Amino acid sequence: VQLQASGGGSVQAGGSLRLSCAPSGRTFSSNAMGWFRQVPGKECEFVAALRWRDGTTYYGDSVKFRFTISRGTAKNTVYLQMNNLKLEDTAVYYCAAATAWLITSRVRSSREYNYWGQGTLVTVSS
């Protein structure tokens, strides 16, 4: 199972980008999908997640009210709409899928996700 993340690029502060994540390879069933990001030398940071069964969405504090995670029409496809981007949003963004049911307290943990994409770089400049 592979996840393909795309949509990254360079944008000026205040701009917008939309990331996409879609599976490739064999089909699978997931209970949640999420986005994480990482800057070299720093820990992986939770960005957003969507739990399929009830449609609940979760956001990291630093992106709340600026980023929106949504589901695509195809199975296991998610988008991340990023608005009002800031310099500190610069990172490699990874999408991930969790096959287990995630309770709220676990949604933000990268260890709960089984499948990961290759990452897409987002660079925000002034």
C-alpha positions in Angstrom: 0.0 0.0 0.0 1.3 3.4 -0.9 -0.1 6.9 -0.4 0.7 9.6 -2.9 0.9 13.1 -1.5 1.0 16.0 -4.0 0.3 19.7 -4.2 3.2 21.1 -2.4 5.2 24.0 -3.7 6.5 27.5 -3.0 4.1 30.2 -1.9 4.3 33.6 -0.3 3.1 34.2 3.2 -0.6 34.7 3.2 -1.1 32.5 0.2 -2.8 29.2 -0.2 -2.1 25.7 -1.3 -4.1 22.5 -1.5 -2.5 19.1 -0.8 -3.9 15.9 -2.1 -3.4 12.3 -0.9 -4.6 9.3 -2.8 -3.7 5.6 -2.5 -1.9 3.6 -5.1 -1.3 -0.1 -5.2 -3.6 -2.6 -3.5 -6.8 -1.4 -2.0 -7.2 -1.2 1.8 -9.7 0.1 4.3 -8.8 2.8 6.7 -10.7 4.3 9.7 -8.9 7.7 9.6 -6.5 9.7 7.5 -4.3 12.4 8.6 -1.6 14.9 7.7 1.6 15.4 9.6 4.5 17.7 8.8 8.2 17.7 9.7 11.0 20.2 9.6 14.6 18.8 9.6 15.8 18.5 13.1 12.3 18.7 14.7 9.8 16.1 15.6 6.9 15.2 13.4 4.0 17.5 14.1 0.3 16.6 13.8 -1.5 18.8 11.4 -5.0 17.4 10.8 -7.0 14.2 10.7 -10.4 13.0 9.5 -12.1 10.0 11.0 -14.2 8.3 8.3 -17.0 6.7 10.3 -18.3 9.9 12.0 -16.7 12.5 9.8 -15.0 14.1 12.8 -12.0 16.4 12.0 -9.1 17.3 14.2 -6.5 20.0 13.8 -3.3 21.0 15.4 -3.4 24.2 17.4 -1.0 26.0 15.0 -3.2 25.4 11.9 -6.7 25.6 13.4 -9.0 28.0 11.5 -6.5 28.2 8.6 -6.3 24.6 7.3 -9.2 22.3 6.3 -9.1 18.6 5.8 -11.7 17.1 3.6 -12.5 13.8 2.0 -12.3 13.1 -1.7 -14.8 11.1 -3.7 -12.5 8.2 -4.2 -11.8 5.8 -1.3 -9.0 6.8 1.1 -8.5 10.2 -0.6 -8.1 13.3 1.4 -7.3 16.9 0.8 -5.7 19.6 2.9 -6.6 23.1 2.1 -4.1 25.5 3.6 -5.0 29.2 3.7 -3.2 32.2 5.1 0.1 30.3 5.1 2.8 31.5 7.4 6.6 31.1 7.3 6.4 28.6 10.1 4.2 26.3 7.9 7.3 25.5 5.8 7.8 21.7 6.1 7.5 18.4 4.4 3.9 17.3 4.7 3.0 13.6 4.9 -0.3 12.0 4.6 -1.1 8.8 6.6 -3.8 6.3 7.0 -4.8 4.4 10.1 -6.6 1.0 9.8 -7.6 0.8 13.4 -10.4 2.8 14.9 -8.8 5.8 16.6 -10.3 7.3 19.7 -10.0 11.0 20.0 -6.9 10.8 22.3 -5.0 8.8 19.7 -5.8 10.7 16.5 -2.9 13.1 16.9 -0.3 10.4 17.4 1.8 9.4 14.4 2.4 6.0 15.9 -1.3 5.1 15.3 -1.0 5.4 11.5 0.0 2.3 9.4 0.5 3.7 6.0 2.4 6.8 5.0 3.0 8.8 1.8 6.3 10.0 0.6 5.9 13.6 1.6 5.4 16.8 -0.3 7.4 20.0 0.4 5.7 23.2 1.2 7.9 26.3 1.3 6.4 29.6 2.5 8.5 32.7 1.9 8.1 36.4 2.9 
